[in-house]
Amino acid sequence: MATSEEAAIPKAIALLWGLDVPGGRGPKRGLTLDQILDAAVEVADAEGYQALSMNRVATQLGFTAMSLYRYVDSKQTLVDLLLDRVVGTPPTIAPDTPWREALWQWAMAEYAAIERHPWWLDIPLIGPPMGPNNMQWLETGLRALAATEIPVPVRMQLVMNLSFFVMGRMRLARGLTVDTGGEDDYAEVMQRLIDPRRYPNVVAALSSDSLDDDIDWNRADFEFGLARLLDGYESFVRGL
């Protein structure tokens, strides 16, 4: 059985942690790994994750795909690098912030990071994120719970569960987007379609005055769910 010292480090992880120098062999070219990743983000922002390919990113840069392979050996490596790059760095949370408020700030910052590049949610996960940015996020979340009596392994579970909530809720919101000519038309369209005698409670909810307010319902629903999740965390911590 291979020991941890013998285990091979994937190309993307080596690049993320500065253990490999991209483009180090052969004649010097006018490219850097940062330029390649920035171009990939530009393509995905404009055309979506499905448009990402080595050829498309090379075209964005004005190079050939073969030029990119000196820096990034495959599309999968490119995607692995983007998984870490797009989330960026975590928020700066004051050390004396109560743990619930700290986790709220943490979750809202993750929401904002994904909202800037929603195509990030379309990247298939084939393993746990292992890049330095993701580790900084994890460290910041765990630091929020460091002064509590929560056992260390449970702190990890709570932080990971919070991140899963953020990603899952945002992914669900994207999937539930309905093309009715505008989000504000959803309640009006559904009220025309459903029978109030069969669905009286649904009709009452859709007729609520609050639905007419100028509200970002995706964010409002997210914040409501996040508050209820943290309510559960508080109840759990009180029971320790």
Residue, then its C-alpha position, 0 to 999 in steps of 0.5 A: m500500500a502506498t504511503s502518503e509520501e508516495a501518493a501522487i499529487p494531481k497536476a491541478i493540486a500541484l499547480l494550485w499550491g505552487l508545487d509545479v511551474p507551468g510552462g517551464r519547458g520549451p521556448k518562452r511564450g507570452l502566456t501565464l497561468d493567471q492569464i489562462l484562468d482569467a480568460a476561462v472565467e471570461v468565457a464562462d461568464a459570457e457563454g456559460y460553463q458548457a462553452l468552456s474548452m481548451n480551444r475556446v479559451a485559447t481563442q479568447l487569448g489569441f493563441t492555439a490550444m497547443s500553447l495552453y497545454r504547456y501550462v494546463d495539461s487537460k480541460q479537467t485540470l483547467v476546471d479543477l483550477l477554476l473551482d478554487r479560483v472562482v470562489g476567491t478568498p473568504p470574508t474577513i470576520a472580526p475575531d470577537t464576532p459571535w459564532r452565529e453572526a460569523l457563520w452568517q457572514w461566511a455563508m452570505a459571502e459564499y452566496a455572493a461569490i457564487e452569485r458573481h459567477p453562477w456557472w460555477l454551480d454547473i461544474p461537476l464535483i468529482g472530489p473534495p475541493m483541495g485548493p488554497n482558496n477553499m482551504q481558507w474558506l474552511e479555516t475561516g468557518l472553523r475559526a468561527l466555532a473555535a471558542t465553542e465547546i463543540p467537538v472539533p470533528v463536529r465543527m467540521q460537519l457544521v461548516m461543511n453542512l453550511s456550505f452544502f446548504v449555500m450551494g444546494r439552495m443556489r443550485l435549486a434556485r437556478g433550476l426552478t427559474v421559470d420562463t413566464g416572461g418575467e419573474d414577477d409574472y409567476a404568481e399571476v400565471m399560476q393563479r390563472l392555471i390552478d383551481p382555487r377549490r382544489y388548491p385554496n392554500v396555494v392560491a391564498a399564498l400566491s395572492s398574498d400582498s407580500l408577493d407584490d413587493d419589489i423583493d429579490w425573492n431568491r435572496a430573501d428565501f435564501e436568507f430565510g432558510l439560512a436563518r432557520l438552519l442557524d436556529g437549528y445550530e443554536s439549538f444543537v449547541r445549547g444541548l451540548 
